[in-house]
């Protein structure tokens, strides 16, 4: 039986993308349902949420959210508004907060665009399905036995070998061919652990290339990234109780995850373009003639604030080159690149969701100190980068697979 998920929106179910949403939902085993409500309930719903806006459709969206609470068969929520609709963004956030206060069901948000990327919608709905149907597994707080976790990312492949809740072997290499990179990283991780393949009791796989790699290594568990990264962040920080926020900036995409008791319960994926990704910082480091591992330290030496003229990956790098040619110091340009990434993530994702301290920063970009500093400036709070933060996905899946 398909899992029932409420689609709460301003009426976008009547738009040209609804067939895509329905098709993808069916693929992942979700039935999208639309909470029914009477027009007479709209005014009362607005009063209950403490907000009334100009758009009648958005006021009806709030009424749908109130109505949904009366249906116990609904196990998840998709909040959907149009991209760059300021009023819609406000209502979406109010509805999400309202539902979080009254229920513990997982919620995902999406801003509709004219040509949505099906792979992004699939990733969101697949993650939602995992959070609904695998909650018992996601409650796991400790790794047991000897397991191997593979995070096949778009830019890097990360592998950890864990034994009785400790990392005993690891590898982190660039992703070329996903299968070949996974084989290479697994070999290196086993070598650093002083183990052989037959010593491994179970293998878990996550990440961009998980379908190919999972089949190749005959994985015992193959899970999407959102639930796994959240679990990895909780494990690396020992944050298994209470609320927290996880920021994960990958090579090509980003995740902002709100977490409760070590499990994701709301999240946002993506970013407008590669300008907010780790790939942008790699290109910037190359132009500055430093290794990516040195970019953050160079940025921390900055004394003069400088701004790049575009968030776009292409024009951002062009602005970086022009700045260097104009005599701007390398450290000031490095800081500007770090600031550009942090600001774009803040403006396109963080502003649409409240931050729940502590803020945990994981993924490869978390090792770039300049980005951490910029996030702390923007958020006005400490950002925690735990040890082995780049292995959050691998640690999460290695732990979860030990629970099978």
Secondary structure, DSSP 8 states (H G I E B T S, - for coil): --EEEEEEESSGGGSTTHHHHHHHHHHHTEEEE-----GGGHHHHHHHHT---S-HHHHHHHHHHHHHTT-TT--EEEEEEETT-HHHHHHHHHHHHHHHHH---EEEEEEE-TT--HHHHHHHHHHHHHHHHSHHHHT-----SEEEEEEE-SSEEEEEEEETTEEEEEEEEE-SSHHHHHHHHHHHHHHHHT--GGG-SEEEEESTTHHHHHHHHT-SEE--HHHHHHHHHHHHHT--SSEEEEEEE-SS-EEEEEEETTEEEEEEE--SSGGGSHHHHHHHHHHTTS-HHHHHHHHHT--S----S-SSHHHHHHHHHHHHHTT--HHHHHHHHHHHHHHHHHHHTGGGS---SSEEEESGGGG-HHHHHHHHHHHTS-EE--TTGGGHHHHHHHHHHTT-
